[in-house]
Amino acid sequence: MSGPRPVRAPRGTELSARGWQQEAALRMLQNNLDPEVAEHPDKLVVYGGTGKAARDWRSFDAMVRTLTTLKQDETMLVQSGKPVGVMQTHEWAPRVLIANSNLVGDWANWEEFRRLEALGLTMYGQMTAGSWIYIGTQGILQGTYETFAAVAAKLHSMGKGVGGTLAGTITLTAGLGGMGGAQPLAVTMNDGVAICIDCDPRAIERRIEHRYLDVKADNLQHALQLAVEARDQRKPLSIGLLGNAAELLPQMLADGAPIDIVTDQTSAHDPLAYLPVGIDFADMAAYAAEKPADFTRRARESMAKHVEAMVGFMDAGAEVFDYGNSIRGEAQLAGYQRAFAFPGFVPAYIRPLFAEGKGPFRWAALSGDPRDIAATDKAILDLFPENESLARWIKLAGERVHFQGLPARICWLGYGERDKAGERFNEMVADGTLKAPLAIGRDHLDCGSVASPYRETEAMKDGSDAIADWPLLNAMVNVASGASWVSLHHGGGVGMGRSIHAGQVTVADGTALAGEKIRRVLTNDPGMGVIRHVDAGYERADEVAAERGVRIPMREGEGE
């Protein structure tokens, strides 16, 4: 069958491929396009406006067909969502190698990318869309939860909030898509109130349906009324507000709305995915397709108004930060001079975790049985009983997270922790505690796998923000360590020309070989974060390397 159709990953233990390593890649590819998971599955778009799992339906069918016939010593090569070859390798090699959206430096811009895309030569893979490890909005939820927890701690140090939570505060943000949809639940999990703007009524309805968002406001005044009442009662509440953020934020600023925290998660990384002021949402897609240059100019002008309002809230005393969608860079291109007056979330809150090799560790139950995730939740709590923050997250996630597609979980684990979890999971598959294997991966937004000067590597201590050797080394070390599939992408999160990043997935299938691979991959992958931050001069990374035996050649022999 060719063309759009509903796609859903198989459940259970019956294989349609020649082994679980191939079956896992097949199921995760299909899971990315499950209607519960993908934003626009008929267009092969998973999240982020245009982030795709496959270049076209013919390529998708060829990848499915190839994965079902792939041998244990063969590797399928995928070039921007299209399978281009199968090579004989060996059992330790990845079953799939993926490269998405990679353009040579001088050509790495949206205009050239779109020209090539229109010719059918490439696709935009975002981060986990084209690397087949997206798990729905939960995938970004815990990182968003950790970020807002750090915001709460900062506000507490300034005498705001209640008990180190967001109780008694109102957060204003926009964007309820595949990434931004995590924001309302992350805020309420930290006991705060959130007003979340989106121009797409379907996005608001979907977040309410999946229990990430609590209520929809009738209008701006209703949203503020609900927010203030909940704030005064110290009651967590998330409110969806239909409208254009570029219009609503300036209006709220001018009206003196009582906002404590401001951020944004619209699809600003791609100007064609951001609704300009003066265009109806219903006309957006057609206008963008017919007049992309004019649409881009108007979108950037609207982003400038949006960011100017964010700066205005900052000047009025609110905590304001960029959540990594490149809106500051787009506003600057439109001529707004103070676009970078507020920081990105990584240098503001997350970098100390990166220096310890911590980041978004995730796994999906290939059985499709939620009880497998419940069992792994218990295993995580048993493995790390001293980690109170982790225990709180696992408990809250078990109670409040709606699974999309194959049941999955995410939590932030660091160097010396991920390998322990992975090996335990593999043992659980081997002894029958779990009904089927697990696909263990992570976001590309990780401690040592990305170069993104507007996000993960913004304001590095040594000024190495744009050095992209690190994600290349990360991809290569994961191939050498035995990952099940490895990906290397360009432009995810922040847009073409602004990032290079790598991902890996390793399958726990219960075999001794899988256990060996897991131990290496899940040690070396976060280890890249430690050495990257040692090299950049972060003292905590130096301490972690010394404490946990990470070899740093430039440190060896010093002082003798």
NUZA-588208 format. One record per atom (N, C-alpha, C): residue in one letter; x, y, z. Coordinates in steps of 0.2 Angstrom, whole numbers, plus 5000, padded with zeros to 4 digits. Layout:
BEGIN
AXYZ ...
This chain:
BEGIN
M500449945000 M500050005000 M500450065000 S500350114996 S500750174995 S500250234998 G500650285000 G500250345002 G500050345009 P499750395012 P499550405019 P499150345021 R499250325027 R498850275030 R498950275037 P498550245042 P498650245049 P499250195050 V499750215054 V500250175056 V500250165064 R500350105066 R500450085073 R500950025074 A501350035078 A501849985080 A501549925082 P501749865080 P501549795083 P501649795090 R501249755094 R501349745101 R501549665102 G501749655108 G501849585109 G502549555108 T502549485107 T503249455107 T503349425100 E502849425095 E502949395089 E503349445084 L503849415081 L504349455077 L504149455070 S504149515067 S504149515060 S504749535056 A505349545060 A505949545058 A506449485060 R507049485058 R507449425060 R507749425067 G507649485070 G507949485077 G507649545081 W507749545087 W507449605091 W507749675090 Q508449665088 Q508749735086 Q508449765080 Q508249725075 Q507949755069 Q507149765071 E506849725075 E506149735076 E506049795080 A506549815085 A506549875089 A506549935084 A506949935079 A507049995075 A506349995071 L506149945069 L505449945065 L504949965069 R504849945075 R504249965079 R504350045081 M504950065082 M505050135084 M504950185079 L505150165073 L504950195067 L504250205066 Q503850145067 Q503150145066 Q502850185072 N503150185078 N502850215083 N502850295083 N503350315079 N503450385078 N502850415074 L502550375070 L502050395066 L501350375068 D501250345074 D500650325077 D500250395078 P499550395076 P499150455077 P499150475084 E499250435089 E499350455096 E499950495097 V500450485093 V501150515094 V501250575089 A501150565083 A501350615078 A500950675077 E501150735076 E500750795075 E500350785068 H500650765063 H500350765056 H500550695053 P500350635056 P500550575053 P500450565046 D499950595043 D499850585036 D500350615031 K500650665034 K501250695031 K501950675033 L501950625037 L502550595040 L502850645045 V502550695047 V502750745052 V502650715059 V503150715063 V503150685070 V503050745075 Y503450795074 Y503350855079 Y503850915076 G503750975079 G504151025078 G504051055071 G503351055069 G503151085063 G503251045057 T503951025055 T504150995049 T504550935051 G504650915057 G505150855058 G504850795056 K505150755052 K504850695049 K505250635051 A504850575050 A505150515052 A505450475045 A505150495040 A505350465033 A505250525028 R505650515023 R505650575018 R504950575014 D504650515012 D504050505009 D503750435010 W503150425008 W502850355010 W503250305006 R503450315000 R503850264997 R504550245001 S504850295003 S505450285007 S505250245014 F504650265017 F504450235023 F504350155022 D503950145016 D503850075015 D504550035013 A504950065010 A505650035009 A506050015015 M505950065020 M506350055026 M505949995030 V505349995030 V504949945034 V505149875030 R505149875024 R505249805020 R505949785022 T506449835022 T507149815023 T507249795030 L506949825035 L507049805042 L506849735043 T506349715040 T506049645041 T506449595038 T506949615033 T507349565030 T508049575032 L508249625036 L508949635038 L509249585042 K509849565040 K510149505044 K510549535050 Q510749495055 Q511149515061 Q511849545059 D512049535053 D512749565052 D512649615046 E512049645046 E511949695040 E511749765043 T511849815040 T511749885042 T511349925036 M510749945038 M510449985033 M510650065034 L510750095028 L511050165028 L510450205026 V510250265030 V509750305029 V509950375028 Q509850405022 Q510050475020 Q509450515020 S509350555025 S508850605026 S508150565024 G508050515028 G507350485028 G507250435022 K507750415018 K507750375013 K508250315013 P508050255013 P508550205014 P508950195007 V509650205008 V510050205001 V510450145001 G510550105006 G510950045005 G510950005011 V511149935010 V511249895015 V511949865014 M512349865020 M513049845020 M513149785024 Q513549745022 Q513749685027 Q514249715032 T514149715039 T514549735044 T514649675049 H514449685055 H514549625060 H514049635065 E514049595070 E513449595075 E513549645080 W514149675081 W514249735085 W514049795082 A514049795076 A513849865072 A513149875073 P512949945072 P512249965072 P511849935066 R511249915068 R510849885062 R510649945057 V510550005060 V510450065056 V510850125057 L511150155052 L511450215053 L511050275049 I510950325052 I510550385050 I510850445049 A510850485044 A511050555043 A510450595040 N510350645044 N509750685042 N509950765041 S509750795036 S509750865035 S510350895035 N510950855034 N511550885034 N511750915028 L511950985028 L512151025023 L512851055024 V513251065019 V513851095020 V513751165022 G514251195026 G514151255030 G513851315026 D514151335021 D513851395017 D513251385014 W512951315014 W512351305011 W511851285016 A512051295022 A511551265028 A511151325030 N510551335026 N510051385028 N509451355025 W508851395028 W508251365026 W508051375019 E508251425015 E508151435008 E508451375004 E509051355005 E509351305001 E509051235003 F508951225010 F508651165012 F507951155009 R507551205008 R506851195005 R506951184998 R507451214995 R507551204987 R507651124986 L508151104990 L508351034990 L507750984992 E507351004997 E506850964999 E506250964994 A506151014990 A505651024985 A505850974979 L506550964979 L506750914973 L506750844976 G506550834982 G506450764985 G507150734987 L507650784989 L508350754990 L508450754998 T508050785002 T508250785009 T507550795013 M507650785019 M507050805024 M507350835030 Y506850865034 Y507050885041 Y506950835046 G507450815050 G507350765054 G507250785061 Q507250845063 Q507250875070 Q507750835074 M507550815080 M508050775084 M507850705084 T507250685088 T507050615088 T506550595083 A506350645079 A505850625074 A506150575068 G506750605066 G507050565060 G507550515063 S507550505070 S508050455073 S507650405076 W506950405076 W506450355078 W506550335086 I506550385090 I506550375097 I506150435100 Y505650465096 Y505150505099 Y504650465103 I504450485109 I503950455113 I503350495115 G503250545111 G502650585113 G502950645117 T502450685120 T502650745124 T503050725130 Q502950665133 Q503350645139 Q504050655137 G504250645131 G504950645129 G505350715131 I504950765131 I505250835133 I505050855140 L504550815143 L504150835149 L504650835155 Q505150785156 Q505550785162 Q506050845162 G506350855156 G506750905155 G506450975157 T505850985154 T505451045156 T505251045163 Y505150995166 Y504950985173 Y505651005177 E506250985175 E506850995179 E506951075178 T506851095172 T506951175171 T506551215175 F505851195176 F505451235180 F505651225187 A505851175189 A506051155196 A506651205198 A507151215193 A507751255194 A507451325194 V506951345190 V506651415190 V506351425197 A506051375200 A505751385207 A506251395212 A506851355211 A507351365216 A507651435216 K507751455210 K507951525209 K507551575212 L506851575211 L506351615214 L506351615221 H506451555224 H506451545231 H507051575234 S507551575231 S508151615234 S508051685234 M507551715229 M507451785229 M506751805233 G506551755237 G505951765241 G505351755238 K505251725232 K504651715228 K504451645228 G503851625226 G503651555226 G503551535234 V503351465234 V503251435241 V503651375241 G504051375246 G504451315248 G504851285242 G505151325238 G505551305232 G505151275227 T504451285226 T504051265221 T503751325217 L503351315212 L503051375209 L502451395211 A502251375217 A501551395220 A501551465221 G501051495219 G500951565220 G501251605214 T501351575209 T501651615203 T501251595197 I501251635192 I500951625185 I501551625180 T501551575176 T501951575170 T501551585164 L501851625159 L501551645153 L502051615148 T501751575143 T502151545138 T501651535132 A501951505126 A501551495120 A501851435117 G501451395113 G501651335110 G501451275113 L500951235110 L500751175113 L500751115109 G501251115104 G501451065100 G501751005103 G502150965099 G502450905102 G502950925107 M503350975107 M503750995112 M503451045117 G503151095115 G502851145120 G502251115124 G501951065121 G501451035125 G501651005132 A502250995133 A502450975140 A502451035145 Q502451095143 Q502551155147 Q501951155153 P501351145151 P500851155156 P500851105162 L500951045160 L501050985165 L501650995169 A502251025166 A502851035170 A502751085175 V502351135173 V502251195178 V501851165184 T501251135182 T500851115187 T501151055192 M501651015189 M501950965193 M502451005198 N502651065196 N502951105201 N502551155205 D501851135205 D501351175209 D501251245207 G501351265200 G501251325198 G500651335194 V500451395191 V499951415187 V500251435180 A499951405174 A500251425168 A499651445163 I499851495159 I499351515154 I499751505148 C499451455143 C499851435138 C499451455131 I499751495127 I499451515121 I499551475115 D499051455111 D499251425105 D498751445099 C498951455093 C498451475088 C498051425085 D498251355087 D497951295084 D497451265089 P496751275088 P496351245093 P496351175094 R496651135089 R496751065089 R497251045094 A497751095095 A498351075099 A498051085106 I497651135108 I497351145114 I496951085116 E496551065112 E496051005113 E496450945114 R496950935110 R497350875111 R497750875118 R497950925120 R498350925127 R497850915133 I497250945132 I496750925137 I496550855137 E496450825131 E496250755130 E496850715133 H497450735133 H498050695135 H498150715142 R497850755145 R497950775152 R498550815154 Y498850845149 Y499450885150 Y499150955151 L498550975149 L498251045150 L497651035154 D497451075158 D496851065163 D496251095159 V496251165157 V495651195155 V495851235149 K495251255145 K495351305140 K494951365142 A495251425141 A494951495143 A494551515137 D494051555139 D493551585134 D493951635130 N494351675134 N494651735131 N495251755135 L495551805134 L496151825138 L495951845145 Q495351885146 Q495151905152 Q494951845156 H494651795153 H494451735157 H495151695159 A495651695155 A496251665157 A496551695163 L496551765163 L496851795168 L496451785175 Q495851785174 Q495451775180 Q495551705183 L495551655179 L495651585181 L496351585184 A496851615181 A497551615183 A497651645190 V497351705191 V497451745197 V497051705203 E496451675202 E496151635207 E496551575209 A496851545204 A497251485206 A497851505210 R498151555207 R498751575211 R498651595218 D498151635219 D497951655226 D497751595231 Q497551545228 Q497351485232 Q497951435232 R498451455229 R499051405229 R498851345226 K498451345220 K498151285217 K498551275210 P498851225209 P499151215202 P498551215197 L498651245191 L498151255186 L498551275179 S498351235174 S498651255167 S498051275163 I498151335159 I497551365155 I497751365148 G497351345144 G497551355137 G497151415134 L497451455130 L497151515128 L497351515120 L496751515116 L496851525109 L496951595106 G497451595102 G497651665100 G498351665097 N498651725095 N499251735092 N499751765098 A500251735100 A500651755105 A500951825104 A501051835097 A501351905095 A500851955096 E500251945097 E499751995098 E499551995106 L499551935109 L499251935116 L499851955121 L500451935120 L500951955125 L501052035125 P501152065119 P501152145120 P500552175124 Q499952145122 Q499352165125 Q499352155133 M499552095135 M499652075142 M500152125146 L500652135142 L501152175145 L500952255146 A500552275141 A500252345141 A499752345147 D499352295148 D498852295153 D499152275160 G499752265161 G500052255167 G499852185170 A499752135166 A499652065168 A500152045173 P499852015179 P500351995184 P500651925183 I501151935179 I501551875176 I502251875180 D502451815182 D503051805186 D503551775182 I503351725177 I503851685173 I503651695166 V504151705161 V503951705154 V504451665150 T504151615146 T504551585141 T504151565135 D504451525130 D504051515124 D504251445121 Q503851415118 Q503951355114 Q503551345108 T503451405104 T503151405098 T503751375093 S503551355087 S503951325082 S504351385078 A504651425082 A505051485080 A505651465076 H505951405077 H506551385074 H506451385066 D505851375064 D505651375057 D505151425055 P505351485052 P504851545051 P504251525048 L504251475044 L503651445040 L503151415045 A503351395051 A502951365056 A502651415061 Y502851475061 Y502651525066 Y502051575062 L501551585066 L500951615063 L501051695063 P501151725058 P501251805058 P500551835060 V500651895063 V500151935065 V499751955058 G499051955058 G498751975052 G498551915047 I498751855049 I498551795045 I498151755049 D497651725046 D497151685050 D497551615050 F497451575056 F497751515056 F497551465050 A496851465048 A496651425043 A496951435036 D497251495036 D497551515029 D498351505030 M498551485035 M499351485037 M499651445032 A499451375031 A499851335027 A499851355020 A499351375017 A499251395010 A499751455009 Y499651505013 Y500051565013 Y500851545013 A501051505017 A501751485018 A501951455012 A501551405009 A501751375003 A501751414997 E501351464996 E501251504990 E501751564990 K501951594996 K502351654997 K502851645003 P503251595002 P503751575008 P504151635010 A504451675005 A504851735007 A504451785011 D503851805008 D503451855012 D503251825019 F503051765019 F502851735025 F503351735030 T504051725028 T504551725033 T504751795035 R504651845031 R504751915033 R504251935038 R503651915037 R503151935042 R503151895048 A503351835048 A503451795054 A503951815058 R504551835055 R505051865059 R504851935062 E504551975059 E504252035062 E503852025068 S503451975067 S502951955073 S503351925078 M503851885077 M504351865082 M504651915086 A504851975082 A505152025085 A504652065091 K504052065089 K503552095093 K503452045099 H503451985098 H503451935103 H503951935108 V504651945106 V505251945110 V505252015113 E505052065110 E505052135113 E504652135119 A504052095119 A503552095125 A503952055130 M504251995128 M504651955133 M505151995137 V505452035133 V505952085137 V505652135141 G505052155139 G504652205143 G504452175150 F504252105149 F504052075156 F504752065160 M505252055157 M505952045161 M506052115164 D506052165160 D506152235163 D505652255169 A505052225169 A504552235174 A504652185180 G505152145180 G505352105186 G505252025185 A504952005179 A504851935178 A505451895177 E505451825178 E505951785176 E505851765169 V506251775164 V506151765157 V506751725154 F506551675150 F507151635147 F506851605141 D507351595136 D507251565130 D507251485131 Y506751455128 Y506751375129 Y507051345123 G507451375119 G507851345114 G507551335107 N507051375106 N506751375099 N506951425094 S507451455096 S507851505091 S507451575090 I506951585094 I506551645093 I506951705094 R507451705098 R507851765099 R508251785093 G508551725090 G508851735084 G508451765078 E507851735077 E507351765072 E507151835073 A507051855080 A506851925081 A507451965080 Q508051945081 Q508651985079 Q508751995072 L508551945068 L508551955061 L508052005058 A507552005062 A507052055060 A507152125062 G507752135066 G508052205068 G507952225075 Y507652175079 Y507552195086 Y508252185090 Q508552245092 Q509152245095 Q509252205102 R508752205106 R508752175113 R508552105113 A508552065107 A508352005107 A508651955112 F509351965113 F509651915117 F509751945124 A509351995126 A509352025133 A509151965139 F508851915137 F508751865142 F509051795140 P509251755144 P509651695143 P509251635140 G509651595137 G509351525136 G509251485142 F508851435142 F508751395148 F509351345150 V509751325145 V510351285147 V510851325151 P511151385149 P511551415153 P511251445160 A510651455159 A510251485165 A510151435171 Y510051365169 Y509751315173 Y510051245173 I510251225167 I510351155166 I511151135165 R511551185164 R512251165162 R512551125168 P512451145175 P512751105180 P512551035179 L511951015177 L511850945176 L512250915170 F512350955165 F512650925159 F513450915161 A513650955166 A514350945168 A514450875171 E513950855174 E513950785178 E513750725173 G513750745166 G513550685162 G512750675162 K512350715165 K511650705166 K511250725160 G510750695158 G510350715153 G509750665152 P509350675147 P508650645146 P508750575143 F508750525148 F508750455147 F508050425146 R507950385141 R507250365140 R507250295137 W506650255138 W506550195136 W505850175134 A505750135129 A505050115127 A504950045127 A504350025130 A504149955130 A503949925124 L504349885120 L504149855114 L503549805114 S503449785120 S502849745121 S502149775120 G502249845122 G501549885122 G501249875128 D501449845133 D501149835139 D501349885145 P500949925147 P501049975152 P501349945158 R501249885160 R501549855166 R502249845165 D502549835159 D503249835158 D503549905161 I503249955159 I503550025162 I503450025169 A502950005172 A502850005179 A503349965183 A503549905180 A504149865182 A504749905182 T504949945176 T505549975176 T505550035180 D504950065181 D504950125186 D505150095193 K504950045195 K505150015202 K505849995202 A506149975196 A506849955196 A507250025197 I507050075194 I507450135194 I507450165202 L506850155205 L506850175212 L507250135216 D507250065215 D507750025218 D508450035217 L508650055211 L509350065209 L509650135213 F509150185213 F509450245215 F508950275221 P508950245227 P508550255232 P508650325235 E509350355235 E509550415238 E509350475234 N509050465228 N508950525223 N508150545224 E508050585229 E507350605230 E507050645224 S507350685221 S507050715215 S506850665210 L507250615208 L507150565204 L506450525206 A506450505212 A505950475215 A505250515214 R505350575216 R504750625215 R504450625208 W504950625203 W504750625196 W504450555194 I504750505196 I504450435194 I503750425197 K503650455203 K502950445206 K502450485202 L502650555201 L502250595197 L502050575190 A502550545187 A502550525180 A502050465180 G502150415184 G501650365185 G500950375186 E500850435189 E500150455191 E499850495185 R500250535182 R499950595178 R500150595171 V500650545169 V500850545162 V500450505157 H500150525152 H499750485147 H500250465142 F500250395142 F500650365136 F500350375130 Q500850395125 Q500650405118 Q501050345114 G500650305110 G500950255107 G501250205112 L501850175110 L502150125114 L502250155121 P502050125127 P502250145133 P502950165134 A503150215137 A503850235138 A503950275144 R504550285146 R504750325152 R505350365150 I505450425154 I506050465153 I506250485160 C506850485161 C507150525168 C507850545166 W508050595170 W508750615169 W509250575173 L509650545170 L510150505173 L510850525170 G511350515174 G512050535172 G512550485171 Y513150505171 Y513750455170 Y513750415176 G513850345175 G513850295181 G513150275183 E512650305180 E511950285182 E511550255176 R511650275170 R511250255164 R511450175163 D512150165163 D512350095162 D512050045167 K511950065173 K511650025179 K510950015177 A510550065175 A509850055173 A509850005167 G510250025162 G510149985156 G510349905157 E510849895161 E511049825163 E510449795167 R510149825171 R509649795175 R509049785171 F508849825166 F508349815161 F508449755157 N509049745155 N509249685151 N509149625155 E509349625161 E509249565166 E508449555166 M508049605167 M507349595168 M507049565161 V507249585155 V507049545149 V507249475149 A507849465151 A508149395151 A507749345156 D507549375162 D507249335167 D506449335167 G506249365162 G505449365160 G505049415164 T505449455168 T505049515172 T504749555167 L505049575162 L504749615156 L504549565151 K503949585148 K503649535143 K504049535136 A504349595135 A504749595128 A505349645129 P505749655125 P506349695125 P506149775126 L506649815128 L506549885128 L507049915123 A506849975120 A507250015116 A507450075121 I508150075122 I508350125127 I508750185123 G508550245123 G508850295120 G508850365124 R508850415120 R508850485123 R508650535118 D508550595121 D508450655116 D509150665113 H509150705108 H509850725105 H510050785110 L509550815113 L509750875118 L510050835124 D510650825124 D511050785129 D511650825131 C512050795136 C512550825139 C513150835134 G513250785130 G513850785126 G513750765118 S513150775116 S512950755109 S512750805104 V512850875106 V512550925102 V512950985102 A513051025097 A513351085096 A512751135094 S512551175098 S511951225097 S512051285100 P512351335097 P512551395101 P511951445103 Y511351425101 Y510751465103 Y510351425109 R510651365110 R510351325115 R510851285120 E510951215118 E511351175123 E512051205124 T512351235119 T513051255120 T513051335120 E512551365122 E512551435122 E512951455128 A513451505127 A513851535133 A514251485136 M514651445132 M515051395135 M515651435139 K515951405144 K516451445148 K517051465144 D517251415139 D517851435135 D517651465129 G517051485127 G516851515121 G516851465115 S516751395117 S516751345111 S516051335109 D515551375109 D514851365108 D514751335101 A515151355096 A514951325089 A515451275087 I515851245091 I516251185090 I515851125089 A515851095083 A515351045081 A515750975081 D516350975083 D516750905083 D516350865088 W516050885094 W515850845099 W515250795097 P514750825093 P514250775091 P514450725086 L514950745082 L515250695077 L515650645081 L516050665086 L516350615090 L515850565094 N515350595096 N514850565100 N514550505096 A514350525090 A514050475085 A514550415084 M515150435083 M515650385081 M515750335087 V515850365093 V515950325099 V515350275100 N514750305099 N514150255100 N514150205094 V514350215088 V514450165083 V514950115086 A515550135088 A516050095090 A515850055097 S515450075100 S515250045107 S514649995106 G514349995100 G513849945099 G513149965099 A512950025099 A512250045099 A511850015093 S511250005094 S510749975089 S510650015083 W510550075084 W510550125078 W510850195081 V511150225076 V511450295078 V511250345072 S511150405074 S510950455070 S511350515071 L511450555065 L511850615065 L511450665061 H511150725065 H510750765061 H510950845062 H510650885057 H510850955057 H510150995058 G510251045062 G509651095063 G509151085068 G509151025071 G508551005076 G508551055081 G507851075083 G507751115089 G507751195087 V508251215083 V508351285082 V508451305075 G508451255070 G508351275063 G509051265060 M508951265053 M509551255049 M510051305050 G510751275050 G511251315051 G511451335058 R511051305063 R511151325070 R511251265075 S511351205072 S511451155077 S511651085073 I512151045076 I512250985074 I512250935080 H511950875079 H511750835085 H511750765083 A511850725088 A511850645087 A511450615092 G511150555090 G510750515094 G510950445094 Q510750405099 Q510850335099 Q510250295102 V510150235100 V509650195103 V509950125104 T509950095110 T510250025111 T509649985114 V509649925111 V509049875113 V509249825118 A508849825124 A508949775129 A508549715127 D508849665124 D508449605122 D508549545126 G508949555132 G508949505136 G509549455135 T509949465130 T510549425128 T511149455131 A511649405132 A512249425135 A512649475130 L512549475124 L512849525119 L512549595120 A511849595121 A511549655122 A511849685129 G511949645134 G512149675140 G512849705139 E513249675135 E513949705134 E513949765130 K513449765125 K513349835122 K513149885126 I512649875130 I512249925134 I512849945139 R513249905142 R513749935147 R514149985144 R514449965138 R514850015134 R514550075132 V513950065128 V513550125126 V513350175131 L513050145136 L512750185141 L513250215147 T513950195146 T514450225149 T514750275145 N514950265139 N515250305134 N514850365132 D514250355131 D513750405128 D513750465133 P513550455140 P513550515144 P514250535146 G514750485145 G515450505146 G515650565142 M515350565136 M515550625131 M515350685134 G514850685138 G514650755142 G515150775147 V515350725150 V515850745155 V516550765152 I516750735147 I517450755144 I517350825140 R516750835137 R516550895134 R516650955139 H516350945145 H516350995150 H516951005153 V517350955154 V518050955157 V518451005152 D518350985145 D518751025140 D518551095140 A517951115142 A517751185142 A517951215149 G518151185153 G518451215160 G517951215165 Y517451165165 Y516951165171 Y517251125177 E517251155183 E517551125188 E517251055190 R516551065190 R516151005192 R516250945187 A516350955181 A516550905176 A517250875178 D517750915180 D518350895182 D518250845188 E517850865193 E517750825199 E517450755197 V516950755193 V516650695191 V517050645188 A517450675183 A517950635180 A518450605185 A518650645189 A519150615194 A518850565199 E518250575201 E517850535206 E517650465202 R517550465196 R517250405193 R517650375187 G518250395187 G518750365183 G518750375176 V518450435174 V518450455166 V519150475164 R519450445160 R520150465158 R520150525153 I520550575155 I520650635152 I521350645150 P521550625144 P522250625142 P522650685144 M522350745143 M522750805145 M522850815152 R522550775156 R522550785164 R523050735166 E523150675162 E523650625164 E524350645164 G524750635169 G525450655169 G525550725172 E525050765172 E525150825175 E525350825182 G525850865184 G526050875191 G526550825193 E526750775188 E527250725190 E527950765190 
